[in-house]
Amino acid sequence: MDEEAPSRDHVGSLERGLAVMEILARHPSGMTLTEMAEAAGLTRAGARRFLLTLTATGYATQAGRVFSLSPRLLTIARTWLGGASLWSFAAPIMRAVAAQLNEACSAAILSGQDVVYVARIPGRRILSVSLDVGTRLPAYCTSMGRILLAGLTPQELDAFLGQATIEKRTPKTITDIRLLTGAIGKAKVDGFAIVDEELELGLRSIAVPIRDRSGSTVAAINVSTQSARFSVAEMEREILPALLEARQRIEDFFVV
């Protein structure tokens, strides 16, 4: 009985109508009724009903024999994006990264001398550093901080380094300004930052920037792991591709 419920609730005509919209989206110059019928696997009469319905509801326009999508769909997308938090949108993407790697995936923004966590998907392994949304950590010795600092202008970075409180958190923490500037510059060139046990011994992390449509860095996402789990080379080889793919999907948010 329960197995039949999905088929009763499934609206086939809506599914076919959405398919027609997707096909129109792939043909910005428009399509004729015959072309749509062939592309959608519909009869001419069926294609005609869908196209005329889309036109009547404002989702498509008709110029002679050619039908095209209207801007109304874009308006709806903008309305949805305007009411949706970037991190609500990004959370499922980050969750997939965490599940794929079995490690924590987090996002942060730069605030003063710190990074502030704005989203976090915990991993199964417990770290001694307690992290949650709202947690602040020093930017200079974290992977997300390094990649966020790499997105600053030279003047902004100089101002940051001139004011920041920089101290050794572990024996591996870079505190020399010249070396720290070099590490930030390397992150800028590489497009990612790896911090190896500088915040806490036994903790490694890798981060990539999130950029808006203008190319400005607005946030960062990272994966953190125990040093026994991944070497630095393995992080670059195995974790970085997953982060870059997630970054691209999150940045698509800014395109609409």
Salt bridges, closest charged atoms under 4 A:
GLU4 OE1 - ARG8 NH1 3.99
GLU15 OE1 - HIS10 NE2 2.79
GLU103 OE2 - ARG229 NE 2.66
ASP114 OD2 - ARG136 NE 3.09
ASP190 OD2 - LYS186 NZ 2.54
ASP196 OD2 - LYS172 NZ 3.12
ASP196 OD1 - ARG204 NE 2.59
GLU197 OE1 - LYS172 NZ 2.94
GLU198 OE1 - ARG146 NH2 2.58
GLU238 OE2 - ARG237 NH2 3.55
GLU251 OE1 - ARG247 NE 3.95
